[in-house]
């Protein structure tokens, strides 16, 4: 889940392809510039934790039980 200020604000999914970690985020509402920057920072963090190069897509999540 995507959380914004402790509230569910969307869903996300990640997959690895070689060294790249592809993260797709589907927000329930449009993200303002500040929240978009915060999202980008968190995706960078996911890349660090998973030891890969992060790639962010904001759009429909089409995998998993919620798709």
KOLVOTI-402743 format. One record per residue: residue number from 1; residue in one letter; x, y, z of N, C-alpha, C, O, CB in turn. Coordinates in nm, 2 decimals. Glycine has a CB too. Example, Ala and Ser with C-alpha at 12.3 -4.5 7.8 and 13.67 -1.06 7.14 Angstrom:
BEGIN
[node 1; A; [1.32; -0.57; 0.78]; [1.23; -0.45; 0.78]; [1.32; -0.33; 0.78]; [1.42; -0.33; 0.85]; [1.13; -0.45; 0.90]]
[node 2; S; [1.28; -0.22; 0.71]; [1.37; -0.11; 0.71]; [1.29; 0.00; 0.79]; [1.34; 0.11; 0.80]; [1.41; -0.06; 0.57]]
//
This chain:
BEGIN
[node 1; X; [0.08; -0.12; 0.00]; [0.00; 0.00; 0.00]; [0.09; 0.12; 0.00]; [0.20; 0.13; 0.05]; [-0.09; 0.00; 0.12]]
[node 2; X; [0.04; 0.23; -0.06]; [0.10; 0.36; -0.06]; [0.03; 0.43; 0.06]; [-0.09; 0.45; 0.06]; [0.08; 0.44; -0.19]]
[node 3; X; [0.11; 0.48; 0.16]; [0.05; 0.55; 0.27]; [0.09; 0.70; 0.26]; [0.21; 0.73; 0.23]; [0.10; 0.49; 0.40]]
[node 4; X; [0.00; 0.79; 0.28]; [0.03; 0.93; 0.28]; [-0.03; 0.98; 0.42]; [-0.15; 0.98; 0.44]; [-0.03; 1.01; 0.16]]
[node 5; X; [0.06; 1.03; 0.50]; [0.01; 1.08; 0.63]; [-0.06; 0.98; 0.71]; [-0.16; 1.01; 0.78]; [-0.07; 1.21; 0.62]]
[node 6; X; [-0.02; 0.85; 0.70]; [-0.09; 0.74; 0.77]; [-0.22; 0.69; 0.71]; [-0.29; 0.61; 0.77]; [-0.11; 0.78; 0.91]]
[node 7; X; [-0.25; 0.74; 0.60]; [-0.38; 0.70; 0.53]; [-0.35; 0.63; 0.40]; [-0.26; 0.67; 0.33]; [-0.47; 0.82; 0.50]]
[node 8; X; [-0.42; 0.52; 0.37]; [-0.40; 0.45; 0.24]; [-0.43; 0.54; 0.13]; [-0.54; 0.60; 0.12]; [-0.49; 0.32; 0.24]]
[node 9; X; [-0.33; 0.56; 0.04]; [-0.35; 0.65; -0.07]; [-0.32; 0.59; -0.21]; [-0.32; 0.65; -0.31]; [-0.25; 0.77; -0.05]]
[node 10; X; [-0.31; 0.45; -0.21]; [-0.28; 0.38; -0.33]; [-0.22; 0.25; -0.31]; [-0.20; 0.20; -0.20]; [-0.20; 0.47; -0.43]]
[node 11; X; [-0.18; 0.19; -0.42]; [-0.11; 0.06; -0.42]; [0.02; 0.07; -0.50]; [0.04; 0.16; -0.58]; [-0.20; -0.06; -0.47]]
[node 12; X; [0.11; -0.02; -0.47]; [0.24; -0.03; -0.54]; [0.28; -0.17; -0.56]; [0.24; -0.26; -0.49]; [0.34; 0.06; -0.47]]
[node 13; X; [0.37; -0.19; -0.66]; [0.43; -0.32; -0.69]; [0.57; -0.30; -0.73]; [0.60; -0.20; -0.80]; [0.34; -0.40; -0.79]]
[node 14; X; [0.66; -0.39; -0.70]; [0.79; -0.38; -0.75]; [0.83; -0.52; -0.81]; [0.78; -0.62; -0.77]; [0.89; -0.34; -0.64]]
[node 15; X; [0.92; -0.51; -0.91]; [0.98; -0.63; -0.97]; [1.12; -0.60; -1.01]; [1.16; -0.48; -1.04]; [0.89; -0.68; -1.10]]
[node 16; X; [1.20; -0.70; -1.01]; [1.34; -0.68; -1.04]; [1.37; -0.74; -1.18]; [1.31; -0.84; -1.22]; [1.43; -0.76; -0.94]]
[node 17; X; [1.45; -0.67; -1.26]; [1.49; -0.71; -1.39]; [1.64; -0.68; -1.40]; [1.68; -0.56; -1.42]; [1.41; -0.63; -1.51]]
[node 18; X; [1.72; -0.78; -1.38]; [1.86; -0.76; -1.37]; [1.90; -0.67; -1.25]; [1.86; -0.71; -1.14]; [1.92; -0.69; -1.50]]
[node 19; X; [1.97; -0.56; -1.27]; [2.00; -0.47; -1.15]; [1.89; -0.37; -1.13]; [1.90; -0.29; -1.03]; [2.13; -0.41; -1.18]]
[node 20; X; [1.79; -0.36; -1.22]; [1.69; -0.26; -1.20]; [1.57; -0.31; -1.12]; [1.52; -0.42; -1.14]; [1.64; -0.21; -1.34]]
[node 21; X; [1.53; -0.22; -1.03]; [1.41; -0.25; -0.95]; [1.30; -0.16; -1.01]; [1.30; -0.04; -0.98]; [1.43; -0.23; -0.80]]
[node 22; X; [1.20; -0.22; -1.07]; [1.09; -0.14; -1.13]; [0.98; -0.13; -1.03]; [0.93; -0.23; -0.98]; [1.04; -0.21; -1.26]]
[node 23; X; [0.95; 0.00; -0.99]; [0.84; 0.02; -0.89]; [0.73; 0.09; -0.97]; [0.75; 0.20; -1.03]; [0.89; 0.11; -0.77]]
[node 24; X; [0.61; 0.04; -0.96]; [0.49; 0.10; -1.02]; [0.40; 0.14; -0.90]; [0.37; 0.06; -0.81]; [0.41; 0.00; -1.12]]
[node 25; X; [0.35; 0.26; -0.90]; [0.27; 0.32; -0.80]; [0.14; 0.36; -0.86]; [0.14; 0.44; -0.96]; [0.34; 0.43; -0.72]]
[node 26; X; [0.03; 0.32; -0.80]; [-0.11; 0.36; -0.85]; [-0.17; 0.44; -0.74]; [-0.24; 0.38; -0.65]; [-0.19; 0.24; -0.90]]
[node 27; X; [-0.16; 0.57; -0.74]; [-0.22; 0.65; -0.63]; [-0.38; 0.66; -0.65]; [-0.42; 0.65; -0.76]; [-0.16; 0.79; -0.62]]
[node 28; X; [-0.45; 0.67; -0.54]; [-0.59; 0.69; -0.55]; [-0.63; 0.83; -0.60]; [-0.74; 0.85; -0.66]; [-0.66; 0.66; -0.42]]
[node 29; X; [-0.54; 0.92; -0.57]; [-0.56; 1.06; -0.62]; [-0.43; 1.12; -0.68]; [-0.33; 1.06; -0.65]; [-0.61; 1.15; -0.50]]
[node 30; X; [-0.44; 1.22; -0.75]; [-0.32; 1.29; -0.80]; [-0.23; 1.33; -0.69]; [-0.28; 1.39; -0.59]; [-0.36; 1.41; -0.89]]
[node 31; X; [-0.10; 1.30; -0.71]; [0.00; 1.35; -0.61]; [0.05; 1.49; -0.64]; [0.09; 1.51; -0.76]; [0.11; 1.24; -0.60]]
[node 32; X; [0.05; 1.57; -0.55]; [0.11; 1.71; -0.57]; [0.26; 1.70; -0.58]; [0.32; 1.59; -0.56]; [0.07; 1.80; -0.45]]
[node 33; X; [0.32; 1.81; -0.61]; [0.46; 1.81; -0.64]; [0.54; 1.76; -0.51]; [0.64; 1.68; -0.53]; [0.51; 1.95; -0.68]]
[node 34; X; [0.51; 1.80; -0.40]; [0.58; 1.77; -0.28]; [0.57; 1.62; -0.25]; [0.67; 1.55; -0.21]; [0.53; 1.84; -0.16]]
[node 35; X; [0.45; 1.57; -0.26]; [0.43; 1.42; -0.24]; [0.50; 1.34; -0.35]; [0.54; 1.23; -0.32]; [0.28; 1.39; -0.23]]
[node 36; X; [0.50; 1.39; -0.47]; [0.57; 1.32; -0.58]; [0.72; 1.31; -0.55]; [0.78; 1.21; -0.57]; [0.54; 1.39; -0.71]]
[node 37; X; [0.78; 1.42; -0.50]; [0.92; 1.42; -0.46]; [0.94; 1.32; -0.35]; [1.04; 1.25; -0.35]; [0.96; 1.56; -0.42]]
[node 38; X; [0.85; 1.32; -0.25]; [0.87; 1.23; -0.14]; [0.86; 1.08; -0.18]; [0.93; 0.99; -0.14]; [0.76; 1.25; -0.03]]
[node 39; X; [0.77; 1.06; -0.28]; [0.76; 0.92; -0.34]; [0.89; 0.88; -0.41]; [0.94; 0.77; -0.39]; [0.64; 0.92; -0.44]]
[node 40; X; [0.94; 0.98; -0.49]; [1.07; 0.95; -0.56]; [1.18; 0.92; -0.46]; [1.26; 0.83; -0.49]; [1.10; 1.07; -0.65]]
[node 41; X; [1.18; 0.99; -0.35]; [1.29; 0.96; -0.25]; [1.27; 0.82; -0.19]; [1.37; 0.75; -0.17]; [1.28; 1.06; -0.14]]
[node 42; X; [1.15; 0.78; -0.16]; [1.12; 0.65; -0.11]; [1.15; 0.54; -0.21]; [1.20; 0.43; -0.17]; [0.98; 0.64; -0.06]]
[node 43; X; [1.13; 0.56; -0.34]; [1.16; 0.46; -0.44]; [1.31; 0.45; -0.45]; [1.37; 0.34; -0.47]; [1.10; 0.51; -0.58]]
[node 44; X; [1.39; 0.56; -0.43]; [1.53; 0.56; -0.42]; [1.58; 0.47; -0.31]; [1.67; 0.39; -0.32]; [1.59; 0.70; -0.41]]
[node 45; X; [1.51; 0.48; -0.20]; [1.54; 0.40; -0.08]; [1.51; 0.25; -0.10]; [1.59; 0.17; -0.06]; [1.46; 0.45; 0.04]]
[node 46; X; [1.40; 0.22; -0.17]; [1.37; 0.08; -0.21]; [1.49; 0.03; -0.29]; [1.53; -0.09; -0.27]; [1.24; 0.07; -0.28]]
[node 47; X; [1.54; 0.11; -0.39]; [1.65; 0.06; -0.47]; [1.77; 0.04; -0.38]; [1.84; -0.06; -0.41]; [1.68; 0.17; -0.57]]
[node 48; X; [1.80; 0.12; -0.29]; [1.92; 0.10; -0.20]; [1.90; -0.03; -0.12]; [1.99; -0.11; -0.11]; [1.93; 0.22; -0.10]]
[node 49; X; [1.78; -0.05; -0.06]; [1.76; -0.17; 0.02]; [1.77; -0.29; -0.06]; [1.83; -0.39; -0.01]; [1.62; -0.16; 0.09]]
[node 50; X; [1.72; -0.29; -0.18]; [1.72; -0.41; -0.27]; [1.85; -0.42; -0.36]; [1.87; -0.51; -0.44]; [1.60; -0.41; -0.36]]
[node 51; X; [1.94; -0.32; -0.33]; [2.07; -0.31; -0.40]; [2.05; -0.31; -0.55]; [2.11; -0.39; -0.63]; [2.16; -0.43; -0.36]]
[node 52; X; [1.97; -0.23; -0.60]; [1.94; -0.21; -0.75]; [1.92; -0.07; -0.79]; [1.91; 0.02; -0.70]; [1.82; -0.30; -0.79]]
[node 53; X; [1.91; -0.05; -0.92]; [1.88; 0.08; -0.97]; [1.73; 0.10; -0.98]; [1.66; 0.03; -1.05]; [1.95; 0.10; -1.11]]
[node 54; X; [1.67; 0.20; -0.90]; [1.53; 0.21; -0.90]; [1.47; 0.28; -1.03]; [1.54; 0.37; -1.09]; [1.49; 0.29; -0.78]]
[node 55; X; [1.35; 0.24; -1.07]; [1.28; 0.29; -1.18]; [1.14; 0.31; -1.14]; [1.07; 0.21; -1.10]; [1.29; 0.21; -1.31]]
[node 56; X; [1.09; 0.43; -1.14]; [0.95; 0.46; -1.09]; [0.86; 0.49; -1.21]; [0.89; 0.56; -1.31]; [0.95; 0.59; -1.00]]
[node 57; X; [0.74; 0.42; -1.20]; [0.63; 0.45; -1.30]; [0.51; 0.48; -1.21]; [0.47; 0.40; -1.12]; [0.60; 0.33; -1.39]]
[node 58; X; [0.44; 0.59; -1.24]; [0.31; 0.62; -1.17]; [0.20; 0.59; -1.27]; [0.19; 0.65; -1.37]; [0.31; 0.77; -1.12]]
[node 59; X; [0.12; 0.49; -1.24]; [0.02; 0.44; -1.33]; [-0.05; 0.32; -1.27]; [-0.03; 0.29; -1.16]; [0.07; 0.42; -1.47]]
[node 60; X; [-0.13; 0.25; -1.35]; [-0.20; 0.14; -1.30]; [-0.11; 0.02; -1.26]; [-0.02; -0.01; -1.33]; [-0.30; 0.09; -1.41]]
[node 61; X; [-0.14; -0.04; -1.15]; [-0.07; -0.16; -1.11]; [-0.16; -0.27; -1.16]; [-0.28; -0.29; -1.13]; [-0.06; -0.17; -0.95]]
[node 62; X; [-0.10; -0.35; -1.25]; [-0.18; -0.46; -1.32]; [-0.14; -0.60; -1.28]; [-0.17; -0.69; -1.35]; [-0.16; -0.44; -1.47]]
[node 63; X; [-0.08; -0.61; -1.16]; [-0.05; -0.75; -1.11]; [-0.09; -0.76; -0.97]; [-0.12; -0.66; -0.90]; [0.11; -0.78; -1.12]]
[node 64; X; [-0.10; -0.88; -0.92]; [-0.14; -0.90; -0.78]; [-0.29; -0.91; -0.76]; [-0.37; -0.89; -0.85]; [-0.09; -0.79; -0.69]]
[node 65; X; [-0.33; -0.95; -0.64]; [-0.48; -0.97; -0.61]; [-0.56; -0.84; -0.62]; [-0.68; -0.85; -0.63]; [-0.49; -1.03; -0.48]]
[node 66; X; [-0.50; -0.73; -0.61]; [-0.58; -0.60; -0.62]; [-0.60; -0.55; -0.76]; [-0.67; -0.46; -0.78]; [-0.50; -0.49; -0.53]]
[node 67; X; [-0.53; -0.61; -0.86]; [-0.54; -0.56; -0.99]; [-0.67; -0.59; -1.06]; [-0.69; -0.56; -1.18]; [-0.42; -0.61; -1.08]]
//
